[in-house]
Amino acid sequence: MADRIVLQGVSARGHHGVLDVEKRDGQTFLVDVTMWCDLRPAGRSDDLAATVNYAEVADAVVARITGPSFDLIERLGEVIADDVLRHDLVDSVEVVVHKPEAPVGQPFTDVQVCVQRVGGAHVAVALGSNLGDRGQTLAAALEALRDLPGLTVTAVSSLVETDPVGGPEQPPYLNAVAVGRATLSPAELLAALHRIEADHDRTRAVRWGPRTLDLDLLQYGAPGASREVVSDDPALLLPHPRAHERAFVLVPWADADPRATLRVGPGDGGIRPVADVLADLDRSGVRPGPEWEQQ
């Protein structure tokens, strides 16, 4: 695909850098964004809805530059790329972050980092465990997700400890949510999640019973976007039919992706921000968990 939209020289002042002076005083950053997408529908229809609104992209870039501080501009480029790929029309993106005032210590004109990322459907996966070494199991499962071809994990929540909901009497859970982009089909991704569960001796003898590892595909495709998959097939229920009722899912989901939305009913009227749905739920059974274990 040769069609692309190029946004060059978006500039703002931010506080990204390793040194204390960089975080205190800030400096100017410039960002170039190149988006590859099919522009034929826009060219034929002259309809803004058929293309990417680059004013919105520029606003998102400035929000990242002026937002919370990162040590590395590599991380700044990564989050900007992920923001751009939230647009379903974008097949791939290149982000160049310029840091012309970097404390290099030698004469120079510019420092830049370039990241190139391929798009895919936005997905959310819930992780849970209440048997064995829960923290170690979830850390190993997360590593397996990161290594899964066709899945790019872009953010992971903190761990929360939660009281069991339904089922027999059982120990408390550790839960988390990972979000990312998938080029695997929904069925392929679900099958991969089941394989990871099996690798950790997951059994399904008792519904809602204790388990060494639970990986649930909460959502495939951003709600209302072209890549969203809605399925009532019992073997592939999408979105997860009970996610909107579960604080132990929504608390870490909102932590991993504060801008996430989910479908709680038919049509676009049933799409709500995860944070808003969470505000209506009882969160008394959810509390902070331990730090993630290193693999």
ZILIN-V968271 format. One record per backbone hydrogen bond with DSSP energy under -1.0 kcal/mol. NH is the residue of the N-H (numbers start at 0). CO is the residue of the C=O. E is the energy in kcal/mol with one decimal. If there is no record, write none. Layout:
NH,CO,E
NH,CO,E
//
This chain:
4,34,-2.6
6,32,-3.4
9,30,-2.4
11,28,-1.9
13,26,-2.6
16,69,-2.1
22,18,-1.7
23,19,-2.1
24,20,-2.9
25,21,-1.4
26,13,-2.4
28,11,-2.8
29,97,-1.7
30,9,-2.1
31,95,-2.5
32,6,-3.4
33,93,-2.7
34,4,-3.1
35,91,-2.5
36,2,-1.2
42,38,-2.6
43,39,-2.2
44,40,-2.0
45,41,-2.6
49,46,-1.9
50,47,-1.7
53,51,-1.1
56,52,-1.6
57,53,-2.3
58,54,-2.1
59,55,-2.1
60,56,-2.3
61,57,-2.4
62,58,-2.2
63,59,-1.7
64,60,-2.4
65,61,-2.7
75,71,-1.3
76,72,-2.6
77,73,-1.9
78,74,-2.3
79,75,-1.9
80,76,-2.3
81,77,-2.2
82,78,-2.1
83,79,-2.3
84,80,-2.2
85,82,-1.2
86,83,-1.9
89,86,-1.9
90,35,-2.7
91,35,-1.2
92,116,-2.7
93,33,-2.4
94,114,-2.8
95,31,-2.6
96,112,-2.9
97,29,-3.7
98,110,-3.3
101,98,-1.6
103,101,-2.2
112,96,-2.1
114,94,-2.6
116,92,-2.5
118,90,-3.4
120,181,-2.2
122,179,-2.5
123,218,-1.5
124,177,-3.0
125,215,-2.7
126,175,-3.0
127,213,-1.8
128,173,-1.7
129,210,-2.3
133,131,-1.4
136,132,-2.5
137,133,-2.5
138,134,-2.2
139,135,-2.3
140,136,-2.4
141,137,-2.6
142,138,-2.0
143,139,-2.0
144,140,-2.1
145,141,-2.4
146,142,-1.6
147,144,-1.1
150,147,-1.8
151,180,-2.9
153,178,-2.4
154,178,-1.7
156,176,-2.4
159,174,-2.3
160,286,-2.6
161,172,-2.3
162,284,-2.0
172,161,-2.7
173,128,-2.4
174,159,-2.9
175,126,-2.1
177,124,-2.7
178,154,-2.6
179,122,-2.1
180,151,-2.2
181,120,-2.3
182,149,-2.6
183,149,-1.2
188,184,-2.7
189,185,-2.7
190,186,-2.3
191,187,-1.9
192,188,-2.2
193,189,-2.2
194,190,-1.9
195,191,-2.0
196,192,-2.3
197,193,-2.5
198,194,-2.0
199,196,-1.5
200,197,-1.9
201,196,-1.8
208,205,-2.0
213,127,-2.4
215,125,-2.2
217,123,-2.3
218,123,-1.1
220,121,-3.4
224,221,-2.4
227,224,-1.4
228,219,-2.5
230,237,-2.6
235,232,-2.4
237,230,-2.2
239,217,-2.5
244,241,-1.7
245,242,-1.5
248,245,-1.2
249,245,-2.4
250,246,-2.7
252,248,-1.9
253,249,-2.7
254,250,-1.3
255,251,-2.6
256,252,-2.5
259,256,-2.2
261,271,-2.7
263,269,-4.0
269,266,-1.8
270,267,-1.6
271,261,-2.6
273,259,-2.5
276,272,-2.0
277,273,-2.6
278,274,-1.4
279,276,-1.3
280,277,-1.8
285,282,-1.8
286,160,-2.4
288,158,-2.3
//
